[in-house]
């Protein structure tokens, strides 16, 4: 069986997230959760680590981001996996962080 691009991306994300000392279930900051679960894959898939390459996209609303986190998203060649391991509070924290970086991207 040949690995798919998504499976390789997820494997790479899992390997890279091993660099964190904290148990991801204990993370509560949106920035820390985004760095652990999202940043690497978004960077590899071309969106940019902080979504800076999504110039033609309108800003996503908080609730839409939570839906994408909890239920995934499948658009063309860039599927987003389901992150059901995140609690409601963690998904909310990530969504708030993403709303913030859409308005004020990190330099």
Helices and strands as residue ranges (DSSP letters): H 5-17, G 24-26, H 30-37, H 39-44, H 62-71, H 88-103
